[in-house]
C-alpha cells in the first residue's frame, strides 16, 4: 500500500532571484494567500514595529478525516523555492492506513487537488508538471496466528542485520527500525493493532465532545481495527536519492506513468528495503535440541577426508567452537575477536550447512538455541493485503480518464 507521500512543487523560475546556488522567491507571500510568520519582531526608536523576513510555517490543510501538511519554502539552497506537501493519502481518503490502495496517481492527485483548491493564487506561479517525489512509504502486511505473537517477532527481528541495515533502536515496544534517518532506504517494522486502539481512544474523546470529523474518523478506524489484529507491518521509506541513483524517475508524473507500466512497482521498491533483512531468516535449521545435535550436523556436512581416506572433522570442530563462542558472547563481540576474513569464513561454514543467519544473530539472547515455533512460519508469507469487500476510495480531484481536475 502507499502509506505516505511527500511532494515538492517548484515555483516558476520567473519568480526567483538566484545567487549561485542560493535561490529566493522575489515576491510577497501574502499577495498569494499564504499565511506569513516571522522569527523577529522589534520596535524602532520612534515606536514603529518592524519584523524580520516573512516565512510560511507548516500548516495543516484539513480533509474529511485528517490533515495534510503544507509549507512554502521561499529561501532555498541548491534548489528552486518550492511548496512541500506531505501526508498519508490513505488517511486523507479513508481515515486510516490499516490497509489501502497502491495508486500513486490517486494519492498524489488528491493531495495536489486539496492544495490547489486552497491556494488558487499561489497555484498560478507553480510549475506543477515538475513536481518531485521527495519520498514515499510502501508497506506490506504479514499476519501472525495471534496478536500476542507480534511483540516476540519484533524482538526477534530487532537482532537481524544485513550490511548497513542494522536494527538501530527500539523506539518503544511495538516498533523497530533499521539504518539511520539519513539513509536513502529506511525499513521499519511494527504492529498496527495496539497503535490503532490507542489512536481510537484518543479520537473518541474528541468525538464525545461533538467534533463531527472525529466521529467520522472513529467510524472509519473502528471498521478497520479487526483487520489490524495479529498483523505485522513492514514499511519501507524510499527517498528521491534512491530513485534517482537507481534509474527511477523522481518526477511525479513520470513515476505515475512507470507504475501504470509496472503495477508491482511499490512491491519491487519494498523488496529493495526488506529482502536483505528477510534473507537472514533463510536456512534449513533454526532450532536445535542439544549441542550433540549441532555437532552431528556439522560433522555430517563438513567432514573432509585425508589422502588415505580417513575422515577428518577438524573443519566441523572449528565450526562448532565458533558457534559456541557466538552463543556465549554474541554476534558483535565474536566479530570483534576475529579479523574480518576469518570471521566470514567461519560464518559461511555455518550458513553453508543450512543454519540461518537470523538464528545466529539471536543466539546470544537465546543460548539454548531454541527458536519459538512461529519463526519457522515467519519466513515471511504475505497475507491478503485487503479485506475482500474493500473498495478503492474516490477522490473529487481525480478522474482516471482525465487525471487531475478541480471541482468548481
C-alpha positions as CSV (number, residue, x, y, z in Angstrom):
1,X,0.0,0.0,0.0
2,X,1.0,3.6,-0.5
3,X,1.4,4.6,3.2
4,X,3.0,8.1,2.9
5,X,3.8,10.6,0.2
6,X,6.0,13.7,0.3
7,X,5.9,16.1,-2.7
8,X,7.8,19.2,-3.8
9,X,6.2,21.6,-6.3
10,X,8.7,24.1,-7.6
11,X,8.0,27.8,-8.3
12,X,8.2,29.0,-11.9
13,X,11.8,30.3,-12.2
14,X,10.5,33.7,-13.4
15,X,9.6,34.4,-9.8
16,X,13.0,33.5,-8.4
17,X,16.2,35.5,-7.8
18,X,19.3,33.4,-7.8
19,X,22.8,34.0,-6.4
20,X,25.0,31.0,-7.4
21,X,23.3,28.1,-5.5
22,X,21.2,30.4,-3.3
23,X,17.6,31.0,-4.6
24,X,15.0,33.4,-3.2
25,X,11.3,33.9,-4.0
26,X,11.1,37.5,-5.3
27,X,7.5,38.2,-4.3
28,X,5.5,38.8,-1.1
29,X,3.9,35.5,0.0
30,X,0.9,37.5,1.4
31,X,0.0,38.5,-2.1
32,X,-0.6,34.8,-2.9
33,X,-2.9,34.0,0.0
34,X,-0.1,32.4,2.0
35,X,-0.2,32.8,5.8
36,X,3.0,34.6,7.0
37,X,5.1,34.5,10.2
38,X,8.4,36.0,11.2
39,X,11.1,35.0,13.7
40,X,12.0,38.6,14.6
41,X,9.8,41.4,15.8
42,X,11.2,44.7,17.3
43,X,10.4,48.4,17.7
44,X,12.3,51.4,16.3
45,X,13.2,54.4,18.4
46,X,10.0,56.2,17.3
47,X,7.8,53.2,18.3
48,X,7.3,51.6,14.9
49,X,7.1,47.8,14.8
50,X,9.4,46.1,12.4
51,X,9.6,42.5,11.5
52,X,12.3,40.2,10.0
53,X,11.8,38.2,6.9
54,X,8.5,36.6,6.4
55,X,8.1,32.9,6.0
56,X,5.4,30.3,5.7
57,X,5.2,27.9,8.7
58,X,4.0,24.4,8.3
59,X,0.2,24.4,8.3
60,X,-2.4,21.7,8.3
61,X,-4.8,21.6,5.4
62,X,-7.9,19.6,6.6
63,X,-9.6,16.8,4.7
64,X,-12.8,14.9,5.8
65,X,-10.6,12.8,8.1
66,X,-7.1,14.1,8.7
67,X,-4.8,16.9,7.7
68,X,-2.1,17.4,5.1
69,X,1.0,19.3,6.0
70,X,1.8,22.3,3.7
71,X,4.8,24.6,3.6
72,X,6.2,27.1,1.1
73,X,10.0,27.3,1.2
74,X,10.8,30.7,-0.2
75,X,14.6,30.8,0.6
76,X,16.5,27.7,-0.6
77,X,19.9,26.3,-1.3
78,X,20.7,24.2,-4.4
79,X,17.1,24.0,-5.4
80,X,14.4,26.4,-6.7
81,X,11.9,27.6,-4.0
82,X,9.1,25.1,-3.7
83,X,5.9,24.1,-1.9
84,X,6.1,20.9,0.1
85,X,3.1,18.6,0.7
86,X,3.2,15.6,3.0
87,X,0.5,13.2,4.1
88,X,-0.7,9.7,4.2
89,X,-3.0,9.6,1.1
90,X,-4.8,6.6,2.8
91,X,-5.7,8.6,5.9
92,X,-6.8,11.6,3.8
93,X,-9.2,9.5,1.7
94,X,-10.4,6.7,4.0
95,X,-9.5,7.8,7.6
96,X,-6.9,5.1,8.3
97,X,-3.9,3.4,6.9
98,X,-4.6,-0.1,8.2
99,X,-5.0,-1.2,4.6
100,X,-5.4,0.6,1.3
101,X,-4.6,1.3,-2.3
102,X,-1.3,1.4,-4.1
103,X,-2.1,4.0,-6.7
104,X,0.5,6.9,-6.6
105,X,-1.8,8.7,-9.1
106,X,-4.8,8.6,-6.8
107,X,-2.9,9.6,-3.7
108,X,-0.8,12.4,-5.3
109,X,-3.7,13.9,-7.3
110,X,-5.9,14.1,-4.2
111,X,-3.1,15.9,-2.3
112,X,-2.4,18.2,-5.2
113,X,-6.1,18.9,-5.6
114,X,-6.5,19.8,-1.9
115,X,-3.6,22.2,-2.1
116,X,-4.5,23.8,-5.4
117,X,-8.1,24.4,-4.3
118,X,-7.0,26.0,-1.1
119,X,-4.2,28.2,-2.6
120,X,-5.5,29.2,-6.1
121,X,-3.4,32.4,-6.3
122,X,-0.2,30.5,-5.4
123,X,-1.1,27.8,-7.9
124,X,-0.7,30.3,-10.7
125,X,3.1,30.6,-10.2
126,X,3.8,26.9,-9.6
127,X,5.4,24.6,-12.1
128,X,3.1,21.6,-11.4
129,X,4.5,19.4,-14.2
130,X,7.8,19.4,-12.4
131,X,6.5,18.1,-9.1
132,X,9.1,15.9,-7.5
133,X,8.6,12.9,-5.2
134,X,10.8,13.5,-2.2
135,X,9.9,10.2,-0.6
136,X,7.2,7.6,-0.4
137,X,6.4,4.8,2.1
138,X,5.4,1.4,0.7
139,X,4.0,-1.1,3.2
140,X,3.0,-4.8,3.2
141,X,1.3,-6.9,5.8
142,X,2.1,-10.3,7.4
143,X,-0.5,-12.0,9.5
144,X,0.5,-14.0,12.6
145,X,-1.7,-16.6,14.3
146,X,-2.2,-14.4,17.3
147,X,-1.8,-10.8,18.3
148,X,0.4,-11.8,21.3
149,X,3.0,-13.0,18.8
150,X,3.6,-9.6,17.3
151,X,6.0,-8.3,20.0
152,X,8.1,-11.6,20.2
153,X,8.5,-11.4,16.4
154,X,9.6,-7.8,16.7
155,X,12.0,-8.7,19.5
156,X,13.5,-11.4,17.2
157,X,13.7,-9.1,14.2
158,X,15.4,-6.4,16.3
159,X,18.6,-8.6,16.2
160,X,18.6,-9.0,12.5
161,X,21.1,-7.1,10.4
162,X,22.4,-7.2,6.9
163,X,25.2,-4.9,5.6
164,X,24.3,-1.4,6.5
165,X,20.8,-2.4,7.6
166,X,21.2,-2.8,11.3
167,X,18.4,-2.5,13.8
168,X,19.2,0.9,15.1
169,X,16.8,1.2,18.0
170,X,13.6,0.0,19.6
171,X,11.9,3.4,20.0
172,X,9.2,1.8,22.0
173,X,7.6,-1.5,22.3
174,X,5.8,-2.5,19.0
175,X,8.3,-0.6,16.7
176,X,11.8,-1.2,15.4
177,X,13.8,0.4,12.6
178,X,16.9,-0.3,10.6
179,X,19.6,2.1,9.4
180,X,19.7,5.8,10.1
181,X,17.4,8.7,9.3
182,X,19.7,9.9,6.5
183,X,19.6,6.6,4.6
184,X,18.1,6.6,1.1
185,X,16.1,3.4,2.0
186,X,14.7,3.2,5.5
187,X,12.9,0.0,6.6
188,X,10.9,-0.4,9.8
189,X,8.6,-3.0,11.3
190,X,5.7,-2.6,13.8
191,X,2.4,-3.9,14.9
192,X,-0.6,-1.8,14.0
193,X,-3.4,-3.2,16.3
194,X,-2.2,-1.5,19.5
195,X,-1.4,1.7,17.7
196,X,-4.9,1.9,16.2
197,X,-6.5,1.1,19.6
198,X,-4.6,3.9,21.2
199,X,-5.4,6.4,18.5
200,X,-9.1,5.4,18.6
201,X,-9.3,6.0,22.3
202,X,-7.9,9.5,21.9
203,X,-10.1,10.4,18.9
204,X,-13.2,9.0,20.7
205,X,-12.7,11.7,23.4
206,X,-12.8,14.4,20.8
207,X,-15.9,12.8,19.2
208,X,-17.6,12.7,22.5
209,X,-17.2,16.5,22.7
210,X,-19.1,16.9,19.5
211,X,-16.3,17.0,16.8
212,X,-18.0,15.8,13.7
213,X,-14.8,15.0,11.9
214,X,-13.6,12.9,14.8
215,X,-16.9,11.0,14.7
216,X,-16.3,10.1,11.0
217,X,-12.7,9.1,11.9
218,X,-13.9,6.9,14.8
219,X,-16.3,5.1,12.4
220,X,-13.5,4.5,9.8
221,X,-11.0,3.3,12.4
222,X,-13.4,1.1,14.2
223,X,-14.3,-0.7,11.0
224,X,-10.6,-1.2,10.2
225,X,-9.5,-2.3,13.6
226,X,-10.3,-6.0,13.3
227,X,-8.1,-6.3,10.2
228,X,-5.1,-5.0,12.1
229,X,-5.3,-7.8,14.7
230,X,-2.2,-10.0,14.7
231,X,-0.8,-8.2,11.7
232,X,2.9,-7.2,11.4
233,X,3.6,-4.3,9.1
234,X,6.9,-3.9,7.3
235,X,7.2,-0.4,5.9
236,X,9.9,0.9,3.6
237,X,10.6,4.6,3.1
238,X,12.1,5.1,-0.4
239,X,13.7,8.6,-1.0
240,X,14.3,10.6,-4.0
241,X,18.0,9.9,-3.6
242,X,17.4,6.2,-4.1
243,X,15.1,6.7,-7.0
244,X,17.4,8.9,-9.0
245,X,20.5,6.9,-8.3
246,X,18.9,3.7,-9.4
247,X,17.3,4.7,-12.7
248,X,13.8,5.5,-11.4
249,X,12.1,8.9,-12.2
250,X,11.6,11.2,-9.3
251,X,9.2,13.4,-11.3
252,X,5.8,12.6,-10.0
253,X,4.1,12.2,-13.4
254,X,6.9,10.1,-14.8
255,X,6.7,7.9,-11.7
256,X,2.9,7.6,-12.2
257,X,3.5,6.5,-15.8
258,X,6.0,3.9,-14.6
259,X,3.6,2.5,-12.1
260,X,1.0,2.1,-14.9
261,X,3.6,0.1,-16.9
262,X,4.7,-1.8,-13.8
263,X,1.8,-2.3,-11.4
264,X,4.1,-4.1,-8.9
265,X,6.4,-1.0,-8.6
266,X,5.7,-0.5,-4.9
267,X,6.3,-4.2,-4.1
268,X,9.6,-4.0,-6.0
269,X,10.7,-1.0,-4.1
270,X,9.6,-2.6,-0.8
271,X,11.8,-5.6,-1.6
272,X,14.8,-3.4,-2.1
273,X,14.5,-2.4,1.6
274,X,13.5,-5.8,3.1
275,X,15.0,-8.6,1.0
276,X,18.4,-8.2,2.7
277,X,16.9,-8.4,6.1
278,X,14.5,-11.2,5.4
279,X,17.2,-13.2,3.6
280,X,18.9,-13.6,7.0
281,X,16.0,-15.9,8.0
282,X,16.6,-18.3,5.2
283,X,18.0,-21.6,6.3
284,X,17.1,-25.2,6.9
285,X,17.9,-25.2,10.6
286,X,16.6,-22.7,13.1
287,X,16.2,-25.0,16.2
288,X,18.5,-27.5,17.9
289,X,17.6,-29.7,20.9
290,X,21.2,-30.1,22.1
291,X,24.9,-29.4,21.4
292,X,25.1,-33.0,20.2
293,X,22.6,-32.4,17.5
294,X,24.5,-29.3,16.3
295,X,27.8,-31.2,16.3
296,X,26.3,-34.2,14.5
297,X,25.0,-31.8,11.8
298,X,28.4,-30.1,11.4
299,X,30.3,-33.4,11.3
300,X,28.0,-34.8,8.7
301,X,28.1,-31.8,6.4
302,X,31.7,-30.5,7.0
303,X,33.6,-33.8,7.0
304,X,36.7,-34.0,4.8
305,X,38.9,-36.9,4.0
306,X,42.7,-37.4,4.2
307,X,44.8,-38.8,1.3
308,X,44.4,-42.2,3.0
309,X,40.6,-41.9,3.0
310,X,40.3,-41.3,6.8
311,X,37.6,-38.9,7.8
312,X,38.7,-35.6,9.3
313,X,36.4,-33.5,11.5
314,X,38.7,-30.5,12.0
315,X,36.6,-28.1,10.0
316,X,33.4,-29.3,11.8
317,X,35.0,-28.9,15.2
318,X,36.2,-25.4,14.4
319,X,32.7,-24.5,13.2
320,X,31.3,-25.8,16.4
321,X,33.8,-23.8,18.5
322,X,32.8,-20.7,16.5
323,X,29.1,-21.5,17.1
324,X,29.7,-21.9,20.8
325,X,31.6,-18.6,21.1
326,X,28.8,-16.8,19.3
327,X,26.3,-18.3,21.7
328,X,28.4,-17.2,24.6
329,X,29.4,-13.6,23.7
330,X,27.1,-12.7,20.8
331,X,27.4,-11.9,17.2
332,X,29.0,-8.4,17.5
333,X,31.6,-9.4,20.2
334,X,32.6,-12.5,18.2
335,X,33.1,-10.4,15.2
336,X,35.4,-8.1,17.2
337,X,37.6,-11.1,18.2
338,X,38.3,-12.2,14.7
339,X,39.7,-10.5,11.7
340,X,37.1,-9.9,9.0
341,X,38.3,-12.6,6.6
342,X,38.4,-15.3,9.3
343,X,35.1,-14.3,10.8
344,X,33.2,-14.6,7.5
345,X,35.0,-17.8,6.6
346,X,33.8,-19.3,9.9
347,X,30.3,-17.8,9.5
348,X,29.9,-19.3,6.0
349,X,30.8,-22.7,7.3
350,X,27.6,-22.5,9.5
351,X,25.5,-20.9,6.8
352,X,26.5,-23.5,4.2
353,X,25.2,-26.3,6.3
354,X,21.8,-24.6,6.5
355,X,21.9,-22.7,9.8
356,X,20.1,-19.4,9.3
357,X,21.8,-16.1,9.9
358,X,18.9,-14.9,12.0
359,X,19.3,-17.9,14.3
360,X,23.0,-16.9,14.8
361,X,22.1,-13.2,15.3
362,X,19.7,-14.2,18.1
363,X,21.8,-16.9,19.6
364,X,23.3,-14.9,22.4
365,X,19.9,-13.9,23.7
366,X,18.6,-17.4,23.3
367,X,21.6,-19.6,24.4
368,X,19.7,-22.8,24.4
369,X,19.3,-22.4,20.6
370,X,15.5,-23.0,20.8
371,X,13.6,-20.7,18.5
372,X,9.9,-20.0,19.1
373,X,7.9,-22.1,16.5
374,X,6.4,-19.0,14.8
375,X,9.9,-18.1,13.5
376,X,9.7,-21.0,11.1
377,X,6.3,-19.8,9.9
378,X,7.8,-16.3,9.7
379,X,9.9,-17.0,6.7
380,X,7.6,-14.4,5.5
381,X,4.5,-15.1,3.7
382,X,2.3,-12.1,2.8
383,X,-1.2,-12.3,3.9
384,X,-4.1,-10.8,2.0
385,X,-3.4,-7.1,1.8
386,X,-7.0,-6.0,1.7
387,X,-10.4,-7.2,3.1
388,X,-12.4,-9.0,0.5
389,X,-15.0,-6.2,0.4
390,X,-12.5,-3.3,0.1
391,X,-13.4,-0.6,-2.4
392,X,-10.9,2.0,-3.6
393,X,-11.9,5.4,-2.3
394,X,-12.9,8.1,-4.8
395,X,-11.2,11.5,-4.8
396,X,-13.1,14.6,-6.0
397,X,-9.8,15.7,-7.6
398,X,-9.1,12.6,-9.6
399,X,-10.7,11.2,-12.7
400,X,-9.0,8.0,-14.1
401,X,-9.9,9.1,-17.6
402,X,-8.6,12.7,-17.4
403,X,-6.3,12.9,-14.4
404,X,-6.2,15.9,-12.1
405,X,-9.0,18.4,-12.0
406,X,-10.6,20.8,-9.6
407,X,-14.2,20.9,-8.7
408,X,-15.9,24.2,-9.2
